[in-house]
Every structure is written in structure tokens, then in C-alpha cells.
Amino acid sequence: MKAPASKGTPTFIIEAINNHKIINKQIGMTKKDKRQDRNNKKNKLISTQHPNQDVNDVIGGGAGAGGWNMKTSSMADKADRHQCYETAVQSPKADIGFCNKVFHLYRHRKAIHFKEDFSGTGILATEWVKSDPERTALCVDLDDATLQWGMQHHVKEAGAAGERVTMKCANVLDVKDPKVDLIASFNYSICLFHQRSLMLRYFQAAYESLVDDGVLVCDLFGGYQATYTPTVQHRRFDDFVYTWSKEHYNGLTNEIMCSISFSFADKSSLKRSFVYDFRLWTVAEFKEAMLEAGFKDIRVWWRNERKVNQPSQDDSINTSDTRSNKKSATKVDDDDQADDVDVEVDEAEEEVVDENKLRYKEKKQMKQQRKGALEQMEELEINQAKQQEALLEHLGTSSDYIEVDSIPQTASWNVYVVALR
């Protein structure tokens, strides 16, 4: 209760007395009492501003129109896990570029009809139809919610091209029609099959889904650090940090549990947004099962981590030839200088006979012609290399990958396994 205002008592003395009483009251309050007191004041304020609404509805941002949400949403609450995944993990243009490259390389024609197994949001299939007005694509996945997300965010946004994309919620083991030119199974999806019998069934289904000269492209990871657990890898992007975790590995079954998480600047996170229970297969096991399923030939493309610092195979050959050409040209120059010295010595003495002068001139002319021919060859090889590079760029090649017969022992590697029907 406030102190009564006595006649002649200054106002500031009365306020000091009242504040002192309030402080004394709070000192004697427990934490629970103080919390209850704050809630009472908050409820009183809300009741004044929203007299016709329930206090709990207003605080929770509930049914009341124009409700007062006391909780601020975090960056993780506002984030879309599918968008984060596509930003961090997928490279649809590069993947389609690689598919174009290998199909044209082995079949010498353009692939038209495409199927994306384990398609998820169908971003790869959408990129496929956008790359050519004749192309069609079929997406197959068991998760209908993810397919619907892809329909809204990719297929419909692709406009007229999106009309050539079909999305099917089904098991990839069961979908064998319509026949397609090319099947892509990426993001290590075949590792979801833990039994060889299921993996073989998938390759058989893929074989039956392809036209006579069709191609299946899968990806796989490995390396001697692939089974190290627990291990965590981070990559920073503009809006979040991507975390790939290898949580547990079973050496008896070769099964590994992995997950993907995203963390944000406000310290909120989407932990284990995607969880994968993989069986780590080897390239040899892939090849054996593919051949057993009926495929005629298997090719392996390895990610060359040293590619950035080294020329390509073609460029290496050209570089070697160029070096030998330069060496030959240098030798020609040295010979010319030596000949010039000889001539000066001869001229310092008595004049040489006309026959010797004629031989020297002929020899020098021949060497100059040879030097010019070597320079022309060098220029021709450079132009051919540029044309080859332009062709590969036109085909959309991913130059980070090279075809190999073996893989060196490295900490980690990624490969494309290409099966030819």
C-alpha cells in the first residue's frame, strides 16, 4: 500500500518511501514468487490490450486473430531442409553434363528419355528436360512428400519444360516402363540396399528399363578413411554450415550410419535432417552384379583430385609434344649459331670456294624450313586441343573425372560406375 500523502510532504519523499517498500517486498520473495509476479503483470498488460481473447491464445500466437507471439522464430525454424540439401550436396548441371558426356562417348548419339531413380525432389530430372526441348524425364522415389515438394519447387517452376517430367511414387525395383535411354542413380542411393540380392534385383530392373543401347550411371564412395567413425566434415555456405557425419561403422557387415545436419548463424540447427543407413559396396561388387544382371560392359570414372594442378591426358600429350618441338627448334637455333661461327671463321681466312657457300646456304634453308614446319605443327596441335576442349564443353563434360582401369590407394574417393547395355 502506498504511503498516505501528508500535507506539506514533498512528492519525491513519498515516491522514495513507496519504492523502498516495494524493494523490501521483493527481497523477501522467492524465485517462484518473482516469476509469478512477472506473469501477473504480463497477463494484466495482455488483458488490457486484448480484452476479448484468452491469454494463452495470445501468448502462443494461437487462435486469436492478430495474436501476440512472444517467441521469436530461429533461422533453423525458417530454413527449408530440402533447399539446404540441394545447395550443399547436389550439382545438377554438372551431373547432367557428365551423363551427356559418357552417353555421347559410348553411343555416339543424343540421349532423349531419362529416368532418375531415388529421385528425391527431382532436381536432376528437371535440369534434364530444361537442357533440350525434346527431352523427357521420369522421377521414381518412395517418399511422396519429397516428390510433392519437388513438383512445387522445380517442376512447376520449369514452365513448359516441366510438363515433360513425370513423378512416380513407387519402388525403383518395380518400375520398368517406359523404356529410357539413360538412368541415373546418384547420391550413393544403391548403398541403401544392404543385401546383394536386392542390389542385383535393382540392376536387373534397370537393365529391363533401358533401350537396347541404354546406359546406367551410378555413383559410389570409398577410400581407406571411408570407414573411420565417428568423423565429421564441415563446409560453410552463405546461409549455413553443412555437416556430414559418419556416426557408426560395423566392420562385420560393412554397414555405416551417416547423417547430414545444418547449423546457422544464430546458433540454431537442423540436426540429423537426413539420416542414411548405408552398406558400403566396392566397385568390384558393383561390376560383378551389373554383369550378372546382363550389362555387357562396365566403365569406371574416378574423381581426379589432382586435376586442378595437372593438365588433362590430352593436354599432357600435347604438352609433351610441344616440349619436344621446342627442344628441336632450340637445337635448330644452336646449329644455326654454330654454322654462323664457322662461316665467320672461314671468312676471316681466305675466301671459301663457291661450292662450299652453296652447300651452306642450302643447309641453312633446309633448317629454316624445318623450324617453320615444327612451328606450324605446334600451332596445329594447340588448335586441335582447343577444338577438343570446346567439344567437351559443348557436351557439358565434368573434367574432374577421368576413365580409369584402377584406383590408387587414397584416403577418400568418388567414382561414377557406368554400365552399358
Buried (B, 14 or more C-beta within 10 A) or exposed (E): EEBEEEEEEEEEEBEEEEEEEEEEEEEEEEEEEEEEEEEEEEBEEBBEEBEEBBBEBBBBEEEBEEBBEEEEEEBBEEBEBBBBBBBBBBBBBBBBBBBBBBBBBBBEEEBBBBBBBBBBBBBBBBBBBBBBEEBBBBBBBEBEEBBEBBBEBBBEEBEEBBEBBBBBBEEBBEBBEEEBBBBBBBBBBBBBBBEBEEBBBBBBBBBBBBBEBBBBBBBBBBBEEBBEBEBEEEEEEEEBBBBBBBBEBEEEEBBBBBBBBBBBEEEBBBEEBBEBEBBBBEBEBBBBBBBEBBBEEBBBBBBBEEEEEEEBEEBEEBBEEBEEBEEBBEEBEEBBEEBEEEBEEBEEEEEEEEEEBEEBEEEBEEBEEEBEEBEEBBEEBEEEBEEBBEEBEEBBBBBBBEEBEEBEEEEBBBBBBBBBB
